[in-house]
Structure formats: structure tokens, C-alpha cells
Amino acid sequence: MSTTARTRRVTSPSRSASATPSASAAPTPASPCAGCEGCLEAERAAVTPPTRRLEERLGHHFRDPQLLVRALTHRSAARERQLAPDETNERLEFLGDAVIQLIVSDLLVARHGHASEGELSRWRSRLVCQASLAAAATTLGLGDELVLGAGEARSGGREKGSLLCAVYEAVVGALYLDGHMEAARRLVLQHLASPAADPEVTASGWDTKGRLQEITQGRYHLLPRYEVVEASGPDHAPHFRVAVWLGARHLADGAAGSKKGAEQEAAARALEVLAEER
């Protein structure tokens, strides 16, 4: 009788232990809910540090970080990374171009109330040109952040004016989608508000003639030469066309209502030509 009782006392704890859940078993995690702030923060944490630093330079933290990643992804990377066409920056570039045109048009109308439609169109084309947008992209360091295919990267794609202009437009498009017009406007005005105050003098917010001279001296050991090829119009509305030469090579022409403005325009177009040759 006493032996049986002792057996029950020994085996009873064993039955109790088997009924207790294992301490090593982890609870099943809850599924993340779509769109909640916690999930958005988790997605933000997955963004690479360089992209987070770029957000600081842009002055905007993306609610959808993949928009910024897409804006930086050139089509040359699509095949290597097996990306769909809508995962590159071409659609954002298309959108950004239209947004920049609208912002600059609004700025010019506000600042130059007595200018004609023709003058406003000409000034806008100077401000929103490849040279000026490529310069803005360089200021932001977008070339270093570009996602390129191996061949494009080897050929100097991070310094090509056309690619820098395109990625700037794509980033503006991404800002517009993520932060609406105000976010896009802040960035565009940061680079184009100052030159828009005097668009006859400069087309890009930086001294295009000085920049052209710096490049041609460093690359070719030559100075650009400017030649007035046309001067027409009445005194109150003159028109100048200037050609810029590098040695015996004609680089580009520029036109404006002043000789200085035409030279700046010619220099801006020459910079675009040289950028395509890199």
C-alpha cells in the first residue's frame, strides 16, 4: 500500500510536467497590418543608410521609401537586377519634368508680371534645361546614389549630364507623389529661385561661362571663344545670337535679349554637348 502511494507521488509530477507548454516554444508573431505607422517605421529602418542621408539632403522623409529607390534606378540596371519596367525611374522622370515646368512657370509669372508669353517661355526653357538640372543633381550628390547597370557605370554614367538631369526630374516626381506639390516645390525653388530673379543673365543659377571655361581648360587646354552671329530687333527689344567655339570646333549657339544672356545660353548648351561626350 505504501509502495503504491509512493509510485503515484513519483509519477504525478511527470504527468504535470507533460501538460505544461515548453518554455522554448516561441509565440506566433502577429501579422503586420498594412499601412499602420509602426509598419511604415519598420520599412523605413530597412532603407540603406546612404538613402537616409539623401533624404536629409532633400529635406523630406519618404513615407514610401521605395519611391526614392525607384527614382534612383536607371533603366540600365533593369536587366541585371531583373526589374520590371515600372521599377526604373523613367515614369517618375516624366512626371517630374511636368512638375518642374509648372513650378518654374508659376515662379516666373509671379516675379515678372509685365513679361510677354514669349519671354516667359524663353526664360523657362533656359532655367529648365539639362545643364541647370544636372548641376542641381550634382549639388545633391545624386550621381553617387544612381543605381546603374555595370556597363553604364563603367562608361561614366554617374557624370553624364543626361542621366543627372533625368534623375533630378525623377526625384522631383517622387517628392510630388510622396509629399505632394509642397515637397517638390521646396526642392525646385532651392535650386532655381535665385536665377529666376534675373533669367536674362543666367540660365542655370551658376556661372555657365565660368564652368565651361573650367572644363575646356582642364580637358582640352583651350579657352572657349564667343562670337555674335546675329544682332537684330528694335532698341527696346533687341535680339542677339551668339556662337561658342572651341578652337576650330563649333560647340553651340545661344539667343537672348542681351549679348551677355546669349553668351550664357550658348555656354549652357555647350556644357550639355560636352556632358554627352563623357
C-alpha positions as CSV (number, residue, x, y, z in Angstrom):
1,M,0.0,0.0,0.0
2,S,2.7,2.4,0.9
3,T,4.8,1.4,-2.2
4,T,1.9,2.2,-4.5
5,A,1.3,5.5,-2.9
6,R,5.0,6.4,-3.3
7,T,4.7,5.4,-7.0
8,R,1.8,7.7,-7.5
9,R,3.7,10.5,-5.9
10,V,6.7,10.0,-8.2
11,T,4.6,9.7,-11.4
12,S,2.3,12.5,-10.7
13,P,4.8,15.3,-11.2
14,S,5.7,13.7,-14.6
15,R,2.1,14.0,-15.7
16,S,2.0,17.6,-14.6
17,A,5.2,18.4,-16.5
18,S,3.9,17.0,-19.7
19,A,0.8,19.2,-19.5
20,T,2.9,22.4,-19.2
21,P,3.8,24.1,-22.6
22,S,7.5,24.0,-23.4
23,A,9.4,27.1,-22.3
24,S,11.3,27.2,-25.6
25,A,8.3,27.4,-27.7
26,A,8.0,31.0,-29.2
27,P,4.7,32.7,-29.6
28,T,3.4,33.1,-33.1
29,P,4.1,36.7,-34.2
30,A,1.1,38.8,-35.2
31,S,0.8,39.6,-38.9
32,P,1.8,43.2,-39.7
33,C,-1.1,45.4,-40.5
34,A,-0.9,47.2,-43.8
35,G,-0.4,50.9,-43.7
36,C,0.0,51.4,-39.9
37,E,2.6,53.8,-38.6
38,G,4.6,51.0,-36.9
39,C,4.9,49.1,-40.2
40,L,5.9,52.3,-42.0
41,E,8.7,52.8,-39.5
42,A,9.9,49.2,-39.9
43,E,10.0,49.8,-43.6
44,R,12.0,53.0,-43.1
45,A,14.5,51.1,-41.0
46,A,15.2,48.8,-43.9
47,V,16.3,51.7,-46.1
48,T,20.0,51.8,-46.7
49,P,22.0,54.5,-44.7
50,P,23.0,56.3,-47.9
51,T,19.4,56.7,-48.9
52,R,18.5,58.0,-45.5
53,R,21.3,60.6,-45.8
54,L,19.9,61.6,-49.2
55,E,16.5,62.2,-47.6
56,E,18.3,64.6,-45.3
57,R,19.7,66.5,-48.2
58,L,16.3,66.5,-49.9
59,G,14.7,67.8,-46.7
60,H,12.0,65.2,-46.9
61,H,11.5,61.8,-45.2
62,F,9.6,59.5,-47.5
63,R,6.5,57.7,-46.2
64,D,7.1,55.3,-49.1
65,P,10.9,54.8,-49.3
66,Q,10.6,52.6,-52.4
67,L,9.6,55.8,-54.4
68,L,13.0,57.2,-53.7
69,V,14.7,53.9,-54.6
70,R,12.8,53.8,-57.9
71,A,13.7,57.4,-58.7
72,L,17.4,56.5,-58.4
73,T,17.2,53.3,-60.5
74,H,18.3,53.8,-64.2
75,R,16.9,51.5,-66.8
76,S,20.4,50.1,-67.5
77,A,20.1,48.3,-64.2
78,A,16.7,46.6,-65.1
79,R,18.1,43.5,-66.9
80,E,20.9,42.8,-64.4
81,R,18.5,43.1,-61.4
82,Q,15.5,41.5,-63.2
83,L,13.4,44.6,-62.6
84,A,10.1,45.3,-64.2
85,P,9.9,48.5,-66.4
86,D,7.9,50.3,-63.8
87,E,10.6,49.7,-61.2
88,T,13.0,52.1,-63.0
89,N,12.9,55.9,-62.9
90,E,11.5,56.6,-66.4
91,R,7.9,57.2,-65.3
92,L,8.9,59.4,-62.4
93,E,11.2,61.3,-64.7
94,F,8.2,62.0,-67.0
95,L,6.2,63.2,-64.0
96,G,9.0,65.3,-62.5
97,D,9.6,67.1,-65.8
98,A,6.0,68.3,-65.8
99,V,6.1,69.3,-62.1
100,I,9.3,71.3,-62.6
101,Q,7.8,73.1,-65.6
102,L,4.7,74.1,-63.6
103,I,6.7,75.3,-60.6
104,V,9.1,77.4,-62.7
105,S,6.2,78.8,-64.8
106,D,4.4,79.9,-61.6
107,L,7.6,81.4,-60.3
108,L,8.3,83.4,-63.4
109,V,4.7,84.7,-63.7
110,A,4.8,85.8,-60.1
111,R,8.2,87.6,-60.4
112,H,7.9,89.1,-63.9
113,G,4.3,90.4,-64.2
114,H,5.0,92.5,-67.3
115,A,6.8,89.9,-69.3
116,S,5.3,88.6,-72.5
117,E,4.4,85.0,-73.1
118,G,7.3,84.6,-75.4
119,E,9.8,86.0,-72.9
120,L,8.4,83.7,-70.2
121,S,8.7,80.7,-72.4
122,R,12.2,81.5,-73.4
123,W,13.3,82.1,-69.8
124,R,11.6,78.9,-68.6
125,S,13.5,76.9,-71.3
126,R,16.7,78.3,-70.1
127,L,16.0,77.6,-66.4
128,V,14.7,74.1,-67.0
129,C,17.5,72.9,-69.2
130,Q,19.7,69.8,-69.0
131,A,22.7,71.9,-67.7
132,S,20.8,73.5,-64.9
133,L,19.1,70.3,-63.7
134,A,22.3,68.3,-64.0
135,A,24.0,71.0,-61.9
136,A,21.3,70.7,-59.2
137,A,21.7,66.9,-59.2
138,T,25.4,67.3,-58.7
139,T,24.9,69.6,-55.8
140,L,22.6,67.0,-54.2
141,G,25.1,64.2,-54.9
142,L,22.5,62.2,-56.9
143,G,25.2,60.8,-59.3
144,D,26.7,58.9,-56.4
145,E,23.3,57.4,-55.5
146,L,22.3,56.3,-59.0
147,V,21.6,52.6,-59.5
148,L,23.2,51.8,-62.8
149,G,24.0,48.7,-64.9
150,A,27.6,47.7,-64.9
151,G,28.3,48.9,-68.4
152,E,26.7,52.3,-67.8
153,A,28.7,52.7,-64.6
154,R,31.9,51.9,-66.4
155,S,31.2,54.4,-69.1
156,G,31.0,57.3,-66.6
157,G,27.2,57.3,-66.3
158,R,27.3,59.0,-62.9
159,E,28.7,62.1,-64.5
160,K,26.6,62.2,-67.7
161,G,24.5,65.3,-67.9
162,S,21.6,63.5,-69.4
163,L,21.5,60.9,-66.6
164,L,21.9,63.6,-63.9
165,C,19.1,65.7,-65.4
166,A,16.9,62.6,-65.6
167,V,17.5,61.5,-62.0
168,Y,16.8,65.0,-60.7
169,E,13.5,65.0,-62.6
170,A,12.7,61.6,-61.2
171,V,13.4,62.6,-57.6
172,V,11.1,65.6,-58.0
173,G,8.4,63.3,-59.3
174,A,8.9,61.0,-56.3
175,L,8.7,64.0,-54.0
176,Y,5.5,65.1,-55.6
177,L,3.9,61.6,-55.1
178,D,5.1,61.2,-51.6
179,G,4.8,64.8,-50.2
180,H,2.6,66.5,-52.8
181,M,3.4,69.7,-54.6
182,E,4.8,71.5,-51.5
183,A,7.7,68.9,-51.1
184,A,8.5,69.2,-54.8
185,R,8.3,73.0,-54.8
186,R,10.8,73.3,-51.8
187,L,13.5,71.4,-53.7
188,V,13.0,73.1,-57.1
189,L,13.0,76.6,-55.6
190,Q,16.1,75.7,-53.6
191,H,18.0,75.5,-57.0
192,L,16.0,77.7,-59.4
193,A,14.5,80.5,-57.3
194,S,17.7,82.7,-57.4
195,P,18.3,82.5,-61.2
196,A,14.6,83.1,-61.9
197,A,15.0,86.6,-60.4
198,D,17.2,87.5,-63.5
199,P,16.7,84.8,-66.2
200,E,18.2,87.0,-68.9
201,V,21.6,86.9,-67.2
202,T,21.9,83.2,-66.3
203,A,20.2,80.1,-67.4
204,S,21.1,77.8,-64.6
205,G,21.9,79.5,-61.3
206,W,25.6,79.1,-61.7
207,D,28.1,80.9,-64.0
208,T,27.8,78.7,-67.1
209,K,30.6,80.6,-68.9
210,G,33.0,80.1,-66.0
211,R,32.0,76.4,-65.7
212,L,32.5,75.9,-69.5
213,Q,36.0,77.6,-69.3
214,E,36.9,75.4,-66.3
215,I,36.0,72.2,-68.2
216,T,37.6,73.1,-71.6
217,Q,40.8,74.2,-69.9
218,G,41.0,71.1,-67.9
219,R,40.0,68.7,-70.6
220,Y,41.3,70.3,-73.8
221,H,43.7,73.0,-72.6
222,L,41.7,75.5,-74.7
223,L,39.5,78.5,-73.9
224,P,36.0,78.9,-75.4
225,R,35.5,81.8,-77.8
226,Y,32.2,83.7,-78.2
227,E,31.1,85.3,-81.5
228,V,28.0,87.4,-82.1
229,V,26.4,86.0,-85.3
230,E,23.2,88.0,-85.2
231,A,22.1,91.3,-83.6
232,S,18.6,92.4,-84.6
233,G,15.4,94.0,-83.3
234,P,14.5,97.5,-82.2
235,D,16.3,99.2,-79.3
236,H,13.6,98.4,-76.8
237,A,13.6,94.7,-77.7
238,P,16.9,93.6,-79.1
239,H,17.8,90.0,-80.0
240,F,21.3,88.5,-80.0
241,R,22.5,85.2,-81.2
242,V,26.0,84.1,-80.1
243,A,28.1,81.1,-81.2
244,V,30.7,79.5,-78.9
245,W,33.7,77.9,-80.4
246,L,36.4,75.6,-79.0
247,G,39.4,76.0,-81.3
248,A,38.0,75.3,-84.8
249,R,35.0,73.4,-83.4
250,H,31.6,75.0,-83.2
251,L,30.0,73.8,-79.9
252,A,26.6,75.6,-79.7
253,D,24.6,78.7,-80.2
254,G,22.6,80.8,-77.7
255,A,20.0,83.5,-78.1
256,A,18.7,86.1,-75.7
257,G,17.7,89.8,-75.4
258,S,21.2,90.8,-74.4
259,K,24.7,89.8,-75.5
260,K,25.6,88.6,-72.0
261,G,22.4,86.5,-71.8
262,A,23.1,85.0,-75.3
263,E,26.6,84.1,-74.2
264,Q,25.3,82.4,-71.1
265,E,22.8,80.4,-73.1
266,A,25.5,79.3,-75.6
267,A,27.7,78.2,-72.7
268,A,24.8,76.2,-71.2
269,R,24.1,74.4,-74.4
270,A,27.9,73.8,-74.9
271,L,28.0,72.2,-71.4
272,E,25.2,69.8,-72.5
273,V,27.2,68.8,-75.6
274,L,30.3,68.1,-73.6
275,A,28.4,66.2,-70.9
276,E,27.1,63.8,-73.6
277,E,30.6,63.0,-74.7
278,R,31.7,61.7,-71.2
